[in-house]
Amino acid sequence: MKQLSIPKSQNTEEIAQLIREKRELLKKSLKKAHRKDFSIRVVAKRVGISPTHLERLEHGERDLSTINIIYGISRELNIPLNQLVKVYLGLSDEEERRCFLVDGGAYHDIDNSRIIKEKSAKLLEKRGYKVTEQEVATKLGCSKSHFNHYKSGRRKFKDIRLLYGLSELFDVPLYVFIRNELGITDDEIARVINLDIRE
């Protein structure tokens, strides 16, 4: 099994600038009476984080790795989810397309733990040997104990880097793991994805 390299973001400042500029642009585009709708305090509340947390994200003092915060910022500031993830993980255009192209004809389970179990079994069939939890955990960059909690559904995969690692390992589009972690539908995830699919 090849070693996955889970990217650590080197793009925190670029993400910070993207969030800060988009919020300020939205704030300036509104009439004076509605500008407060995009104040740090109001946006943070809608995203579900503290104003201090959002301020630190906007100044590059915090990493944007938690999936529900990425989704909330995407939704509230109208920044495509795929753009935030692409910048954070440093994905190429091809990797972005593979991760976020929503195929309405393809069925993907709505439970990440079942996907992990099914895909692990398929790797066994394909490669002729069992993939151990320790191997998967090592490749994802977490402990075997943490991975076991994720696999059993007792813990959520909150970090986008872990979800990206699963996507790479099991060849499942990243949006599927994100959708399942957030408990939303394909339609809801498609609303925050804006993928340029020009050839």
N, C-alpha and C positions, 0 to 999 in steps of 0.2 A: 504494500500500500504506500502510495507516495505521501510524503510529509506535506501537509497543507501549511502555508504560511499565512496566519491570520494577521492581516495588516493592522498596524497601530497607526492611528491617524497622524500624519505629518501636516495635515491641512486644517488644523484648528483655527488658525487666523483667517484662512479663506472662508471657512464656514461662518465664523464670527462676523466677518464683513458682509457676507451674503444676508444673514439674518438681520443685522443692524440696518443695512441699506434698504432692505425690503420693508421693514417695519416703518422706517422714517418716510419712505416713498408713499406708503399707504396712508400714513398720518398726514402728510402734506397734501395729498390728493383730495382729502375730504374738506368739507366746509368746516369752519372754525368750531361750530357747535358739536361736531362729531369727531374731532381729532382725538379726543380723549379715548375713543374706542380702540386706538392703537398705542396708548401709553404703555409703558413697561408693565405697570401694575395690572391693567385690564387684560392685556395679551397673556401675561403670565397666569392669571386666574383662569382664563379660558383653556390654556394648555394644561393646567393642573400642576404648576410649579410655583415657587415663590418668586416675587419680583427680583430678589437678590440673585437667584439661580439664573433667571433670564438675563439679567444684567451681566453676570459673569460669562454666560455663553456669548453675549454680544461683544465682550471685550477679550475673548479668547482665553479666559482664565479657567474655563470648564470645557471638558470634552463632550461632544454630542454623540454619545454612544448608546443611550437608552432608547429603545424602540418606541415606547409610548410618547416620549418627549419629541423624538424626531417626527412621529406622525402628527402630534398636536401642533407643532410649529409649521409643518407642511400644510395642514388644514387651515390653521388660523391666519397664516401669512401668505397663503396661496403660492407657496414654493413647491414645485413638484417633489414628491417623496424620493423619486429616483435621482433627482439632481442632488438633494442633500446627502443621500447615501453614496452616490458616485463620488462627490467631492470628499466626503469623510473617509471613504475607503480607498480613494485614489484609483477607481475603476476605469478601464478603457471603455470606449464606446461599445465595443463588442461584448465586453463583460456586462455592461449596463443593460444591453438589449437582452442578453441571456437571462439576467436576473429579474427583469421587469416586464417582459413581453407577456401580457395577459392573453392566454389562449382560451377563449370561451368554449372550445370543443374538447379541451383536455380536462379530465377529472383529477383533482388532487384532494386527498382526504382532508377533513377539517380539524384533525387532531394530530399535532406534531409528534406525539409519542408513538402513535400508530404508524406514521410515516417512517420514523426511525426504525421501528421494529421490522416493518415490511422491507425497507431498503437494505437493512442489515442482512435479512434472510436472502435477498436477491444477490447481494455481494457474495454470500456463502455459495449460492448456486453457480454464480459466474466464475468465481475464483477458486472454488473448491476448498476453501478453508474459512473457519469462523472468524469474524472480526470481533475482537474482544472489546469490552467497554473501556479497558485501559488504553487500547490502541486509539480508539475514537477520541477519548478524552485528551490524550496526548496531542493528537492532531488538531483538536479544537483549542487547546491551550487552557484546559480546566482540569480539575481533579476528577478521578474516577467516581468519587462520592457525589460530586456535583453533577456529573453527567448522568449517573444513575437516578438522581432526583429528577433531572430533566426528562430522561427517557420514560420514567414511570408517571410523569405528569404531576408530580408533587411540587415542582418548582417551574417557574416560567423562564424561558430564555429571554432575558431583558436586554442583553447586549447585542447590538447589530453585528459585531465581529463574530460571535458564536453562531448566529443565524447564517451569516455568510459562509462560515466554515462548513455548516451542515449542508448548505446549498451546493457547495463545491464537492463535498465528499459524496453526497447521495444523488447528485445531478438532478436536483429539484429546483425550479425557479425560486429565487429569494423571496419574491412577493408572497408566495404560498406560505412560507414559514412566518413572515410578518403578519399576514392576514390572520393566520391561526392564533398567533400570540396575542393579537389585539382583539380577537373574537369578532371580526367584522366579515362582511360578505365580499365576494369578488367585485360587485358593483361599487361598494364603498372604497375598496382599495384602488379600483380603476379611476375613481374620481380624483385621487391625489397623485396619479401617475400621468406624466406627459412625456411620452417617449417619441423622439424623432426617429422614424423608421425609414428614412430615405436610404436608398441603396447607392 
